[in-house]
Amino acid sequence: MQTLSCGEILSQIEEDIACLTSNLRDVPERHRSLRAVLEHTWRSLTVDERHALACLSAFRGGFRHRAADEVAEAGLEMLRRLSDKSLVQRDPGGRYHLHELLDRYAAERLEADGAESAVEQRHLSFFLQLAETAASQLRGPKSAQWLARLAGRKPHFKAQDG
């Protein structure tokens, strides 16, 4: 059996997530490939969880709960459910993330469902509105907070700012 370097494995995964397979007979079918693991996980989700996870694949570099709610119809309760299933992680700064391989799989499902265009439109609308709001705030007393928000960092508002 030939062993691949970490770089070679990464290249294979980037080409196709179905590349990691096992023919071992004592391994359950759902564990014989990365794709099989993802498909088994997908089937274990509710319809709403599947929809939310697929829609969350529209984000790059993570997202905050408000964006998830607006774009993916994934409110805090849905994010908690997906987090409880280790499908979404929340970093200390309050941003949520999908693992890259799960993100790719979810994007495939979104495209297969024919919902990609609608989600992209909601994504565009959300961030266009955010940019328009930010534009009006960047020259005021809250400019530092808005710059931090646009950079993806958690803004630190003073108590009087609400």
Secondary structure, DSSP 8 states (H G I E B T S, - for coil): -----HHHHHHHHHH-GGG-B---TTS-GGGSBHHHHHHHHHHHS-HHHHHHHHHHTT-SS-B-HHHHHHHH---HHHHHHHHHTTSSEE-TTS-EE--HHHHHHHHHHHHHTT-HHHHHHHHHHHHHHHHHHHHHHTTSTTHHHHHHHHTTS-----GGG-
